[in-house]
Amino acid sequence: MLTHPLQDLETWVLFFSGADLPVLRHTARQLEDARGKIDRVSGRDIARIVLQDPLMTAKVLAYIQPFSGKRLRTDITTIASAVMMIGVEPFFEKFKELITVEHMLKAEPQAMLGTLQLIRRVQRAAHYAREWALWRQDINVEEVTIAALLHDIAEILLWCFAPTLAGRIRDMQKADPTLRSAVAQEQVLGIQLIDLQLALCRAWHLPELLAHLIDPEHAEHPRIRNVQLAVDLARHTVSGWNNAAIPDDFTALENLLHLNRDSLIERLGLTDDEKAQLPQMPQMPPPVDAPKPA
């Protein structure tokens, strides 16, 4: 486990890109169950398991890219396509005896808690991203889902391999809620996690499209807005639905999805208790534009 920051961004990238990434115990168990009925398992069955786990998603995409570049003219941007290219049996042969987050961090209960809480938030973001991409009739819903899963992969890796540093950043922001994440990261790590994230995408040879969807510099594109708003809403609702940023999230979502406030809340599936937590928000007129494929 790292307890001190590394020298520079390049050193961080070398460390994480060479690491054997752990996966969730639930993922390892589901894959082991699927291996037991390999004759009846399809690539889509495997993809459904993988897409619940940001770490497993990163492992599969990082593994397949060097091979896809040699054989195909187009990038592999979905797990289903990756499994189809590898083959079901070779997939199980490659991804066996997986290290799990729970085993790796069993002696670090606070680190395990921090990691699993973050992964739960990421899973919610991916769920939102997928639902909204379906509503928008996105050209490839799984790409948007994967981008949301990978959006905070650098932070997940930090909790797995350098939990002391990750906890320090969290504690700084708890002590000063106005402290921006990027500033806290610079102070503790000497880098910003978004820079590490994008550098890892390059080191893992991830498709440029996925890196593009993760990059906030392109946030005005509807697909990237879809991902960013999913990540934002998942972050802002970690402790409930009373965060002061939620009105801005809802306004942005109404514009993206062409829904009025009531329809948006209905699509989010909020319970009566969750609705009661919502901060006061000005009512907006219903959007006039119909949803357009993107």
C-alpha positions in Angstrom: 0.0 0.0 0.0 1.2 3.5 -0.9 1.4 5.9 2.1 3.2 8.7 0.4 2.6 10.4 -3.0 4.6 9.4 -6.0 7.0 11.7 -7.8 4.9 12.9 -10.7 2.0 12.0 -13.0 4.1 9.6 -15.1 5.1 7.7 -12.0 1.5 7.4 -10.9 0.5 6.1 -14.3 3.3 3.5 -14.4 2.3 2.3 -10.9 -1.4 1.9 -11.7 -1.1 0.7 -15.3 1.2 -2.1 -14.1 -1.0 -3.1 -11.2 -3.2 -6.2 -11.1 -6.6 -4.6 -10.6 -8.8 -6.3 -8.0 -12.5 -6.8 -8.7 -15.6 -7.1 -6.5 -16.1 -10.4 -4.7 -19.6 -10.5 -6.1 -18.2 -10.2 -9.6 -15.7 -13.0 -9.0 -18.4 -15.3 -7.7 -20.8 -14.6 -10.6 -18.1 -15.3 -13.1 -17.2 -18.5 -11.3 -20.8 -19.6 -11.4 -21.0 -18.7 -15.1 -17.8 -20.7 -15.8 -19.7 -23.8 -14.3 -22.2 -23.5 -17.1 -19.9 -22.4 -19.9 -21.8 -24.2 -22.6 -24.9 -22.1 -22.0 -23.2 -18.7 -21.3 -23.2 -16.0 -24.0 -21.1 -12.9 -24.4 -24.0 -10.8 -23.3 -24.4 -12.9 -20.1 -20.7 -12.1 -19.3 -21.2 -8.4 -20.2 -24.0 -8.1 -17.7 -21.8 -9.4 -15.0 -18.8 -7.2 -15.9 -20.8 -4.0 -16.3 -21.7 -4.1 -12.6 -18.1 -3.6 -11.7 -16.0 -0.6 -12.8 -12.7 -2.4 -12.0 -13.6 -5.5 -14.0 -14.8 -3.3 -16.8 -11.4 -1.6 -16.9 -9.5 -4.9 -16.7 -11.4 -6.3 -19.7 -11.1 -3.2 -21.9 -7.4 -2.8 -21.1 -6.7 -6.4 -22.0 -8.5 -6.4 -25.3 -7.3 -3.1 -26.8 -3.8 -4.2 -27.9 -5.3 -7.2 -29.7 -8.2 -5.2 -31.3 -5.9 -2.7 -32.7 -4.0 -5.4 -34.7 -7.1 -7.1 -36.0 -9.8 -4.4 -36.4 -10.2 -1.1 -38.1 -12.5 0.1 -35.3 -12.1 0.3 -31.6 -13.7 -2.1 -29.2 -15.9 0.1 -27.0 -18.3 -2.4 -25.4 -17.8 -5.4 -23.2 -20.1 -7.5 -25.3 -17.8 -6.9 -28.3 -14.7 -7.5 -26.3 -16.0 -10.9 -25.1 -17.1 -11.8 -28.7 -13.6 -11.0 -29.9 -11.8 -13.0 -27.1 -14.3 -15.9 -27.1 -16.1 -17.2 -24.1 -13.7 -20.0 -23.2 -10.6 -17.9 -23.6 -12.3 -15.1 -21.5 -12.7 -17.5 -18.6 -9.2 -18.8 -19.0 -7.8 -15.3 -18.9 -9.9 -14.0 -16.1 -9.6 -16.7 -13.5 -8.4 -16.6 -9.9 -9.2 -12.9 -9.7 -8.0 -10.8 -6.8 -11.0 -9.3 -4.9 -11.2 -5.9 -3.3 -12.6 -7.5 -0.2 -9.6 -9.9 0.1 -7.0 -7.2 -0.8 -8.3 -4.8 1.8 -9.4 -7.2 4.5 -6.7 -5.8 6.9 -7.8 -2.2 6.1 -11.5 -2.0 7.0 -11.8 1.7 6.6 -10.1 1.5 3.2 -12.6 -1.3 2.2 -15.5 0.8 3.3 -14.3 3.8 1.4 -13.7 1.7 -1.7 -17.1 0.0 -1.6 -18.9 3.2 -0.9 -17.3 4.8 -3.9 -18.1 1.9 -6.1 -21.7 1.9 -5.0 -21.8 5.6 -6.0 -20.3 4.8 -9.4 -22.8 2.0 -10.0 -25.6 4.4 -9.4 -24.0 6.9 -11.8 -23.8 4.1 -14.4 -27.5 3.2 -13.8 -28.5 6.8 -14.3 -26.4 7.2 -17.4 -27.8 4.1 -19.0 -31.5 5.1 -18.2 -31.0 8.5 -19.7 -29.1 7.3 -22.7 -32.0 4.9 -23.4 -34.4 7.8 -23.1 -32.3 9.9 -25.5 -32.1 7.0 -27.9 -28.3 7.2 -27.8 -26.4 5.6 -30.7 -24.7 3.2 -28.2 -26.1 3.0 -24.7 -23.3 0.7 -23.4 -20.6 3.2 -24.4 -22.3 5.8 -22.2 -22.8 3.3 -19.4 -19.1 2.3 -19.5 -18.0 6.0 -19.5 -19.9 6.6 -16.3 -18.4 3.4 -14.8 -14.9 4.5 -15.6 -15.4 8.2 -14.8 -14.0 7.9 -11.3 -11.7 4.8 -11.8 -8.6 6.8 -10.7 -10.3 7.6 -7.4 -11.3 3.9 -7.0 -7.7 2.8 -7.6 -6.4 5.3 -5.1 -8.7 3.8 -2.4 -7.5 0.3 -3.4 -3.8 1.0 -3.5 -3.3 4.2 -1.5 -6.2 4.4 1.0 -4.2 6.6 3.4 -3.9 9.3 0.8 -7.5 8.8 -0.4 -8.8 9.1 3.2 -6.7 12.3 3.7 -8.4 13.9 0.7 -11.8 12.9 2.0 -11.1 14.3 5.5 -9.8 17.6 4.1 -13.0 18.1 2.2 -15.2 17.1 5.2 -13.3 19.6 7.3 -13.8 22.3 4.6 -16.8 21.7 2.4 -15.8 24.6 0.2 -12.5 23.0 -0.7 -12.5 21.9 -4.3 -11.6 18.3 -5.1 -8.9 19.3 -7.5 -7.2 21.5 -4.9 -7.3 18.8 -2.3 -5.9 16.3 -4.7 -3.0 18.6 -5.7 -2.1 19.1 -2.1 -2.1 15.4 -1.1 -1.1 13.7 -4.4 0.7 16.4 -6.3 -1.6 15.7 -9.3 -5.3 16.0 -10.2 -7.2 12.7 -10.5 -8.8 13.8 -13.9 -5.2 14.0 -15.3 -4.4 10.6 -14.0 -7.7 9.2 -15.3 -7.0 10.4 -18.9 -3.4 9.3 -18.7 -4.5 5.8 -17.7 -6.9 5.7 -20.6 -3.9 6.3 -22.9 -1.7 3.8 -21.0 -4.4 1.1 -21.2 -5.0 2.0 -24.9 -8.7 2.6 -24.2 -10.7 3.8 -27.2 -10.4 7.5 -27.8 -14.2 7.7 -27.8 -14.4 6.4 -24.1 -11.7 8.9 -23.0 -13.6 11.6 -24.8 -16.8 10.7 -23.0 -14.9 10.9 -19.6 -13.2 14.3 -20.4 -15.1 17.2 -18.8 -13.5 19.5 -21.4 -16.1 18.3 -23.9 -19.0 18.6 -21.5 -21.4 20.4 -23.9 -21.9 17.4 -26.1 -25.1 15.6 -25.2 -23.5 12.2 -24.7 -20.8 13.7 -22.4 -23.5 15.8 -20.6 -25.4 12.5 -20.1 -22.3 11.0 -18.4 -21.3 14.0 -16.4 -24.8 14.7 -15.0 -25.2 11.0 -14.0 -21.9 11.3 -12.1 -22.9 14.6 -10.5 -26.3 13.4 -9.4 -24.9 10.2 -7.9 -22.3 12.2 -6.0 -24.8 14.8 -4.8 -27.3 12.2 -3.5 -24.8 10.0 -1.6 -26.2 11.2 1.7 -29.8 11.9 0.6 -31.8 14.2 -1.7 -31.3 17.5 0.1 -28.0 18.6 -1.4 -28.0 22.3 -2.4 -26.6 21.3 -5.9 -29.7 19.2 -6.8 -31.8 22.1 -8.2 -29.0 22.8 -10.7 -28.7 19.1 -11.5 -32.5 18.9 -12.2 -32.5 22.0 -14.4 -29.6 20.6 -16.5 -31.4 17.2 -16.7 -34.6 18.8 -17.8 -32.8 20.4 -20.7 -30.9 17.3 -21.6 -33.9 14.9 -21.5 -36.6 17.4 -22.5 -38.7 16.6 -19.5 -40.5 18.8 -17.1 -39.8 18.6 -13.3 -42.6 16.2 -12.4 -41.7 13.8 -15.3 -38.0 13.9 -14.3 -38.8 13.1 -10.7 -41.1 10.2 -11.8 -38.3 8.8 -14.1 -35.9 9.0 -11.2 -38.2 6.8 -9.2 -38.0 8.9 -6.0 -40.0 7.6 -3.0 -42.3 10.0 -1.1 -39.6 10.3 1.6 -37.0 11.2 -1.0 -39.3 13.8 -2.6 -39.8 15.3 0.8 -36.0 15.8 1.2 -35.7 17.8 -2.1 -34.6 21.4 -1.6 -36.9 24.2 -2.7 -36.7 24.6 -6.5 -38.4 27.1 -8.9 -40.8 25.4 -11.2 -39.9 25.5 -14.8 -42.3 25.3 -17.8 -42.2 22.0 -19.7 -39.6 21.8 -22.5 -41.1 22.2 -26.0 -38.4 20.2 -27.8 -38.9 16.5 -28.4 -36.1 14.1 -27.5 -33.7 13.6 -30.4 -31.4 10.7 -31.0 -27.8 11.4 -30.3 
